Amino acid sequence: MNALRFLLSMSATIPALLLCGGASADGWPHWRGPNQDGVAQGATPPTTWSATENILWRLPLPGPAGSTPVVAGGRLMLTSQDGPDISLLCVSDEGEMLWKRSLGNGTATFREDEGNLASPSPSTDGKHVWAFAGNGSLACFDLEGNEAWSMDVDKEYGPFDIQFGMASTPVLHGGRLYLQLIHGDGDPDTEEARVICLEAATGKEVWSRKRLTGARAECEHSYASPLVYRGKEGEFLVTHGADYAIAYRLDDGGELWRCGGMNSPGNYHSTLRFVASPGFSDGLIVVPTAKNGPVLAVAPAASGEVAEGSGLLWRYPENTPDVPSPLVLDGLVYLCRENGNLLCLDAQTGKKVYQKRTTVDRHRASPLAADGKLYLTSRAGVVSVVQAGREFELLASNDVEEPIASSPVAVGNRLYLRTYQSLLAISETKAPGQSGGGE
């Protein structure tokens, strides 16, 4: 693609990125949605479905993955294992495979059926899509599949040293890509744990910062993804892993605050690696841990070392979500635990509102909020739909009979589910002529 034409198209896109951090409200630019908070504003997806009911179309995929699709311009983009390759796939909203592009080779699998090198999710601004893979490949394409640039992050910033594979998804915001590469052996001289910022248009480095903490052993391995907080306090990057959540200025990577206290030095847990990413709403950042540990709430305006009375709003002592990320909605914090229990906390005080059981199964996907409902996805393929609010009500349990690790996506009146076998479009109204590929 002509480089000048690409840069001009990016310059037209940047104002929209600065306003909303992604594509328009009718798309899904990031694995956690337009605002990176898991909330689908204005979407009205169905409440009930099955493996056959309300399935608009089902498209078989070339291989399994845990990455979440992104949606823009009537297209869905997702990464997938594809034989010996990791591929970026582009699918029309009618369920037709439009194109696929290789992100290099890699067939590694982790924890049996838990993950592979296609775990990071893509990002899009509505004109281009950026895809990252666990083999280190990072590339940008337009929506027609033309490559703008590519690089090998693993070679550029040092070989990945992470037990179950690189799974962190880069953040696209304001014409820049932010990556957290939190892994290594604890030796600060190796400079393996880093946070980097790249120009989205070119892949050129804007800044790179070492990320030093006192973490050791497996605690240095982070599978979480960073986020860009946006609220009345401004905008900044939050990374999570190696015993700390740390905030950085977007322009130069200068550190704003760091929040520890999640892995007690006096009773150090050497395998407390963080998987779930923080959640947030205006005025609140909710920081999970792992292995039934605590959940912390940080004031976005904090500075320096966060502690009680200095930026720490509250601390819930146990029952953290181990893999699904927190969701904050209308003054409540929702924590989907690994076993399917839904814990609801008051966002202002951190006090428990309720803890109720949904589907008894592993939960790897992060929760989705849409149309006043919560969507919690189990590993076996059952999606529990819960009424949002202070009173627990299970509205439906919907089984698509295919394993899922990817988070659900809601756009318009559709729900998209990426299983290990298929990409599904679910809607209560089946449009004429939209039987979809593979049905």
Salt bridges, closest charged atoms under 4 A:
ASP82 OD2 - LYS100 NZ 2.89
ASP113 OD2 - ARG362 NH2 3.79
ASP113 OD2 - ARG379 NH2 3.34
GLU114 OE2 - ARG362 NH1 2.46
GLU114 OE1 - ARG364 NE 2.42
GLU114 OE2 - ARG379 NE 3.63
GLU144 OE2 - ARG75 NH2 3.25
GLU191 OE1 - ARG194 NH1 3.43
GLU218 OE1 - ARG273 NH1 1.93
GLU233 OE2 - LYS232 NZ 3.46
GLU235 OE1 - HIS173 NE2 3.02
ASP251 OD1 - ARG249 NE 3.87
ASP252 OD1 - ARG249 NE 3.01
GLU255 OE2 - ARG258 NE 2.74
ASP282 OD1 - LYS232 NZ 3.99
GLU338 OE2 - ARG364 NH1 2.88
ASP346 OD2 - ARG390 NH1 3.39
ASP371 OD2 - LYS373 NZ 3.03
GLU402 OE2 - ARG58 NE 3.20
GLU439 OE1 - LYS430 NZ 3.74
